């Protein structure tokens, strides 16, 4: 990331400068010492040469002994020559060299300070720029503009702040997208609900107007109208109840009571729930379930899910037809198969039958397109899946409850 690279560069430059300054000072001290030594030894050599030339009786050993002796003579002997031994150098060349080295050390120190100051100011300027970028980003977020340059996220000291702002931006963007999607879904749902209610309500109003406007209506016709009104009212009630159940799923207000349930008992309860519809159309429901499978689920809601799928199969069966329910079990899952022998579901409708309010070409006139969507939500809540395949000879639903 760019900021992380810049931070490393600044740190490396600062570290190199911090290391180079003492190294250079050490090198200069060594050079200075050698210059002093060279100047001093040269002058000492001249003194020894002059002494040996003027006093040939003085031996080299005596001179060397004097140089290496730890005894000191009169410390103020050079004062008569104007040299303060404590403060001045006896070799004038060393004074010039000392001043030169002081100047070089000062320049070197100033250069080092300048480099470090430049690096600090440059880094501080870049950091201020990053803070300004973050400020502008927050201003854009406040204006509901949730675009953020991901490449600007770094690992310097501002990284935590930038990362948190990025997370907040992503959350806000998702919330905004979900809000827009929810609005569109709500609009579509309200349109579907309005359409689903409009037809039966219009039919009820027309039949009531006929009954009111014709007091002498034939009793048999009047009774047929009343039965139709009751049927439409029942359909509206079923639709409203289904809507309420789905809304409870969407709002996560349903509390599932998980317990072990016998799969065959769930099937028998679902068959009982559609028995009246089966009797009305003379449809036989055959249960072929010899296994003793148990699943962990909410008994009430799973019965509701199986009932809705079974009702869909009964609705699409021909009068006098048959629906077969089979169950099986293996180490991975327990499965229910519900097979009808009706007209089947068209290939274009098959991917959409679990969508809310969807009604295919062969849908039942009394269907509201919500039962299968509700079943799918319930089954998935209990660690299950539901799938369907169909052809012109019928439709088969497969419900699988996976072992935990």
C-alpha positions as CSV (number, residue, x, y, z in Angstrom):
1,X,0.0,0.0,0.0
2,X,1.3,3.5,-0.9
3,X,1.2,5.0,2.6
4,X,2.9,2.0,4.1
5,X,5.7,2.2,1.5
6,X,6.2,5.9,2.2
7,X,6.3,5.3,5.9
8,X,9.0,2.7,5.4
9,X,10.9,5.0,3.1
10,X,10.9,7.8,5.7
11,X,11.9,5.5,8.5
12,X,14.8,4.1,6.4
13,X,16.0,7.6,5.5
14,X,15.8,8.7,9.1
15,X,17.6,5.5,10.3
16,X,20.4,5.9,7.7
17,X,20.9,9.6,8.7
18,X,20.9,8.7,12.4
19,X,23.5,6.0,11.8
20,X,25.6,8.0,9.3
21,X,26.1,11.0,11.5
22,X,28.0,9.1,14.4
23,X,29.9,7.1,11.8
24,X,31.1,10.2,10.0
25,X,32.0,11.8,13.4
26,X,34.0,8.8,14.3
27,X,35.8,8.8,10.9
28,X,36.5,12.5,11.3
29,X,37.9,12.0,14.8
30,X,40.2,9.3,13.5
31,X,41.4,11.5,10.7
32,X,41.8,14.4,13.1
33,X,43.9,12.3,15.5
34,X,46.1,11.1,12.6
35,X,46.6,14.7,11.4
36,X,47.5,15.8,15.0
37,X,49.9,12.8,15.4
38,X,51.5,13.4,12.1
39,X,52.1,17.1,12.8
40,X,53.3,16.5,16.3
41,X,55.7,13.7,15.3
42,X,57.1,15.7,12.5
43,X,57.9,18.6,14.8
44,X,59.3,16.2,17.4
45,X,61.4,14.7,14.7
46,X,62.8,18.1,13.9
47,X,63.5,18.8,17.5
48,X,65.4,15.4,17.9
49,X,67.3,16.1,14.7
50,X,68.3,19.6,16.0
51,X,69.4,18.3,19.4
52,X,71.5,15.4,18.0
53,X,73.1,17.8,15.5
54,X,74.0,20.4,18.2
55,X,74.8,17.9,21.0
56,X,76.3,14.9,19.3
57,X,77.1,13.4,22.7
58,X,73.4,12.8,23.4
59,X,72.6,9.3,22.4
60,X,69.4,8.1,20.7
61,X,68.6,5.9,23.7
62,X,68.7,8.9,26.0
63,X,66.3,10.8,23.7
64,X,63.9,7.8,23.4
65,X,64.1,7.3,27.2
66,X,63.0,10.9,27.6
67,X,60.1,10.5,25.2
68,X,58.9,7.3,26.8
69,X,59.5,8.4,30.4
70,X,56.5,8.9,32.7
71,X,58.3,11.6,34.6
72,X,57.4,15.1,33.8
73,X,59.5,18.2,34.0
74,X,58.6,21.8,34.7
75,X,55.0,22.1,33.3
76,X,55.5,25.8,32.8
77,X,58.7,25.8,30.8
78,X,56.9,26.7,27.6
79,X,55.3,29.7,29.1
80,X,58.4,31.8,28.4
81,X,57.8,31.0,24.7
82,X,54.2,32.3,25.0
83,X,52.6,28.8,24.9
84,X,50.0,27.9,27.5
85,X,50.3,24.1,27.8
86,X,46.8,23.7,29.2
87,X,45.0,25.7,26.5
88,X,47.3,26.0,23.5
89,X,48.9,23.6,21.1
90,X,52.6,23.6,20.9
91,X,52.3,22.8,17.2
92,X,50.6,25.7,15.4
93,X,49.5,23.5,12.5
94,X,47.3,21.5,14.9
95,X,45.4,24.7,15.8
96,X,44.5,25.3,12.2
97,X,43.6,21.6,11.7
98,X,41.5,21.7,14.9
99,X,39.5,24.7,13.6
100,X,39.0,23.0,10.2
101,X,37.7,19.9,11.8
102,X,35.4,21.9,14.1
103,X,33.9,23.5,11.0
104,X,33.5,20.2,9.2
105,X,31.8,18.7,12.3
106,X,29.5,21.6,12.5
107,X,28.5,21.4,8.8
108,X,28.1,17.6,9.1
109,X,25.9,18.0,12.2
110,X,23.8,20.7,10.5
111,X,23.4,18.5,7.4
112,X,22.2,15.6,9.5
113,X,19.7,17.8,11.4
114,X,18.5,19.2,8.1
115,X,18.0,15.8,6.6
116,X,16.1,14.6,9.7
117,X,14.0,17.8,9.8
118,X,13.2,17.4,6.1
119,X,12.1,13.8,6.5
120,X,10.0,14.8,9.5
121,X,8.4,17.7,7.8
122,X,7.8,15.7,4.6
123,X,6.2,12.9,6.6
124,X,4.1,15.3,8.7
125,X,2.9,17.0,5.4
126,X,1.9,13.6,4.0
127,X,0.2,12.7,7.2
128,X,-1.7,16.0,7.2
129,X,-2.7,15.2,3.6
130,X,-4.0,11.8,4.7
131,X,-6.0,13.4,7.5
132,X,-7.4,15.9,5.0
133,X,-8.4,13.0,2.7
134,X,-10.1,11.2,5.6
135,X,-11.9,14.4,6.5
136,X,-13.1,14.8,2.9
137,X,-14.2,11.1,2.9
138,X,-16.3,11.6,6.0
139,X,-17.8,14.7,4.5
140,X,-18.8,12.6,1.4
141,X,-20.2,9.9,3.6
142,X,-22.3,12.6,5.4
143,X,-23.6,13.6,2.0
144,X,-24.5,9.9,1.3
145,X,-21.7,9.4,-1.1
146,X,-20.3,6.0,-0.1
147,X,-17.5,5.8,-2.6
148,X,-14.0,5.2,-1.0
149,X,-10.6,4.6,-2.5
150,X,-9.6,1.2,-1.1
151,X,-6.0,1.7,-2.3
152,X,-5.6,4.6,0.1
153,X,-5.9,2.3,3.1
154,X,-2.5,1.9,4.7
155,X,-0.8,0.3,7.6
156,X,0.7,3.5,9.2
157,X,-0.6,5.1,12.4
158,X,-3.7,6.2,10.5
159,X,-4.5,2.7,9.3
160,X,-6.9,1.8,12.2
161,X,-8.9,5.0,11.6
162,X,-8.9,4.4,7.8
163,X,-9.9,0.8,8.1
164,X,-12.8,1.6,10.5
165,X,-14.0,4.3,8.2
166,X,-13.8,1.9,5.3
167,X,-15.8,-0.7,7.3
168,X,-18.4,2.0,8.2
169,X,-18.6,3.0,4.6
170,X,-19.2,-0.5,3.4
171,X,-21.8,-1.0,6.1
172,X,-23.6,2.3,5.1
173,X,-23.4,1.4,1.5
174,X,-24.9,-2.0,2.1
175,X,-27.5,-0.5,4.3
176,X,-28.4,2.0,1.6
177,X,-28.5,-0.7,-1.1
178,X,-30.6,-2.9,1.1
179,X,-32.9,0.0,1.9
180,X,-33.4,0.7,-1.7
181,X,-33.9,-3.0,-2.4
182,X,-36.3,-3.3,0.5
183,X,-38.3,-0.3,-0.8
184,X,-38.5,-1.9,-4.3
185,X,-39.5,-5.3,-2.7
186,X,-42.1,-3.6,-0.5
187,X,-43.5,-1.8,-3.5
188,X,-43.6,-5.0,-5.5
189,X,-45.1,-6.9,-2.6
190,X,-47.8,-4.3,-2.0
191,X,-48.6,-4.5,-5.7
192,X,-48.8,-8.3,-5.6
193,X,-50.9,-8.2,-2.4
194,X,-53.2,-5.6,-3.9
195,X,-53.6,-7.8,-7.0
196,X,-54.2,-10.9,-5.0
197,X,-56.9,-9.2,-2.9
198,X,-58.5,-7.2,-5.7
199,X,-59.8,-10.2,-7.6
200,X,-61.6,-12.1,-4.8
201,X,-62.9,-8.8,-3.3
202,X,-64.3,-7.7,-6.6
203,X,-66.0,-11.1,-7.1
204,X,-67.5,-10.8,-3.6
205,X,-68.8,-7.3,-4.2
206,X,-70.4,-8.3,-7.5
207,X,-72.2,-11.3,-6.0
208,X,-73.4,-9.2,-3.0
209,X,-74.7,-6.6,-5.4
210,X,-76.6,-9.3,-7.3
211,X,-78.1,-10.6,-4.1
212,X,-79.1,-7.1,-2.8
213,X,-80.5,-6.0,-6.2
214,X,-82.5,-9.1,-6.8
215,X,-84.6,-9.9,-3.7
216,X,-86.6,-12.5,-5.8
217,X,-83.4,-14.3,-6.8
218,X,-83.8,-18.1,-7.2
219,X,-82.9,-19.8,-3.9
220,X,-80.5,-22.2,-5.6
221,X,-78.7,-19.3,-7.3
222,X,-78.6,-17.3,-4.1
223,X,-77.1,-20.3,-2.2
224,X,-74.5,-20.7,-4.9
225,X,-73.5,-17.1,-4.6
226,X,-73.2,-17.4,-0.8
227,X,-71.0,-20.5,-1.2
228,X,-68.8,-18.6,-3.7
229,X,-68.6,-15.6,-1.3
230,X,-67.6,-18.0,1.5
231,X,-65.0,-19.7,-0.7
232,X,-63.5,-16.3,-1.6
233,X,-63.5,-15.2,2.0
234,X,-61.7,-18.3,3.0
235,X,-59.1,-17.7,0.3
236,X,-58.6,-14.1,1.5
237,X,-58.2,-15.4,5.1
238,X,-55.6,-18.0,4.0
239,X,-53.8,-15.3,2.0
240,X,-53.7,-12.9,4.9
241,X,-52.5,-15.6,7.3
242,X,-49.8,-16.6,4.9
243,X,-48.7,-13.0,4.6
244,X,-48.6,-12.6,8.4
245,X,-46.5,-15.7,8.7
246,X,-44.0,-14.6,6.1
247,X,-43.8,-11.2,7.7
248,X,-42.9,-12.8,11.0
249,X,-40.1,-14.7,9.2
250,X,-38.8,-11.5,7.7
251,X,-38.8,-9.7,11.0
252,X,-37.2,-12.7,12.9
253,X,-40.0,-12.7,15.5
254,X,-40.7,-16.4,15.3
255,X,-39.3,-18.5,18.1
256,X,-38.7,-22.0,16.9
257,X,-38.9,-24.8,19.5
258,X,-36.5,-27.4,18.4
259,X,-37.2,-31.0,19.4
260,X,-37.0,-34.5,18.0
261,X,-40.0,-35.4,15.8
262,X,-40.9,-38.6,14.1
263,X,-40.9,-38.0,10.3
264,X,-43.9,-40.3,9.7
265,X,-46.0,-38.4,12.3
266,X,-45.3,-35.1,10.6
267,X,-46.4,-36.6,7.3
268,X,-49.6,-38.0,8.8
269,X,-50.4,-34.6,10.3
270,X,-49.9,-32.9,6.9
271,X,-52.1,-35.6,5.2
272,X,-54.8,-34.9,7.8
273,X,-54.7,-31.2,7.1
274,X,-55.5,-31.7,3.4
275,X,-57.9,-34.5,3.8
276,X,-61.0,-32.3,3.2
277,X,-59.5,-31.0,0.0
278,X,-58.7,-34.6,-1.1
279,X,-62.2,-35.8,-0.3
280,X,-63.7,-32.9,-2.3
281,X,-61.8,-33.9,-5.4
282,X,-61.6,-37.6,-4.8
283,X,-57.8,-37.7,-4.6
284,X,-55.9,-40.4,-2.8
285,X,-52.8,-39.7,-0.8
286,X,-50.6,-42.9,-0.4
287,X,-47.9,-42.8,2.3
288,X,-45.1,-45.3,1.7
289,X,-42.9,-44.7,4.7
290,X,-41.4,-47.7,6.6
291,X,-38.4,-45.9,8.1
292,X,-38.3,-44.7,11.6
293,X,-36.5,-41.4,10.9
294,X,-36.4,-38.6,13.4
295,X,-35.4,-35.0,12.7
296,X,-34.8,-32.0,15.0
297,X,-37.3,-29.3,14.2
298,X,-40.2,-27.2,15.3
299,X,-43.1,-29.7,14.9
300,X,-45.8,-27.1,14.3
301,X,-44.0,-25.2,11.6
302,X,-42.6,-28.2,9.8
303,X,-46.1,-29.6,9.6
304,X,-47.1,-26.3,8.1
305,X,-44.3,-26.6,5.5
306,X,-45.1,-30.2,4.5
307,X,-48.8,-29.3,4.4
308,X,-48.3,-26.4,1.9
309,X,-46.2,-28.6,-0.4
310,X,-48.7,-31.4,-0.2
311,X,-51.6,-29.0,-0.8
312,X,-49.7,-27.8,-3.9
313,X,-49.5,-31.4,-5.2
314,X,-53.2,-32.0,-4.5
315,X,-54.2,-28.8,-6.3
316,X,-52.2,-29.8,-9.4
317,X,-53.5,-33.4,-9.4
318,X,-56.4,-34.4,-11.7
319,X,-59.7,-35.2,-10.0
320,X,-59.7,-38.8,-8.9
321,X,-55.9,-38.8,-9.1
322,X,-53.2,-39.9,-6.6
323,X,-50.4,-38.3,-4.6
324,X,-47.6,-40.6,-3.3
325,X,-45.5,-39.7,-0.2
326,X,-42.3,-41.6,0.4
327,X,-39.7,-41.2,3.1
328,X,-36.1,-42.5,3.4
329,X,-33.1,-42.1,5.6
330,X,-29.3,-42.4,5.2
331,X,-26.4,-41.3,7.4
332,X,-26.4,-37.8,5.9
333,X,-30.0,-36.8,5.7
334,X,-33.7,-37.9,6.0
335,X,-35.8,-37.2,2.9
336,X,-39.5,-36.8,2.1
337,X,-40.6,-37.2,-1.6
338,X,-44.1,-35.9,-2.6
339,X,-45.1,-37.0,-6.1
340,X,-48.2,-36.0,-8.0
341,X,-49.3,-37.0,-11.5
342,X,-50.8,-33.8,-12.8
343,X,-50.0,-31.6,-15.7
344,X,-46.6,-30.7,-14.3
345,X,-44.7,-27.4,-14.1
346,X,-43.4,-25.8,-17.3
347,X,-39.7,-25.5,-17.7
348,X,-39.7,-21.7,-17.6
349,X,-41.8,-21.6,-14.4
350,X,-39.7,-24.3,-12.5
351,X,-36.9,-21.9,-11.3
352,X,-39.5,-19.5,-9.8
353,X,-42.0,-21.6,-8.0
354,X,-40.5,-20.8,-4.6
355,X,-40.7,-17.1,-5.2
356,X,-43.3,-15.1,-3.4
357,X,-46.6,-14.4,-5.3
358,X,-45.3,-16.3,-8.4
359,X,-48.0,-18.1,-10.3
360,X,-47.1,-20.2,-13.2
361,X,-49.1,-21.2,-16.3
362,X,-50.6,-24.2,-14.6
363,X,-51.2,-22.6,-11.2
364,X,-54.4,-23.4,-9.4
365,X,-57.0,-20.6,-9.7
366,X,-57.4,-20.5,-5.9
367,X,-53.6,-20.3,-5.3
368,X,-52.0,-17.2,-4.1
369,X,-48.4,-18.0,-4.9
370,X,-47.1,-17.8,-1.3
371,X,-47.4,-21.3,0.2
372,X,-44.2,-22.7,-1.4
373,X,-42.2,-19.6,-0.5
374,X,-43.3,-20.0,3.2
375,X,-42.4,-23.8,3.1
376,X,-39.0,-23.1,1.8
377,X,-38.3,-20.6,4.6
378,X,-39.5,-23.0,7.3
379,X,-37.5,-26.0,5.9
380,X,-34.3,-24.0,5.6
381,X,-34.7,-22.8,9.2
382,X,-34.6,-26.4,10.4
383,X,-31.4,-27.2,8.4
384,X,-33.2,-28.6,5.4
385,X,-33.5,-28.0,1.7
386,X,-36.4,-28.4,-0.8
387,X,-36.1,-29.0,-4.5
388,X,-38.4,-29.9,-7.3
389,X,-38.4,-31.6,-10.7
390,X,-41.3,-31.9,-13.1
391,X,-42.3,-33.0,-16.6
392,X,-45.6,-33.5,-18.4
393,X,-46.3,-36.7,-16.3
394,X,-46.2,-34.9,-12.9
395,X,-44.1,-33.2,-10.3
396,X,-41.9,-34.5,-7.5
397,X,-40.8,-32.4,-4.5
398,X,-37.8,-33.6,-2.4
399,X,-37.4,-32.3,1.2
400,X,-34.1,-33.2,2.8
401,X,-33.3,-32.7,6.5
402,X,-29.6,-33.0,7.1
403,X,-28.2,-34.7,10.2
404,X,-26.5,-32.3,12.6
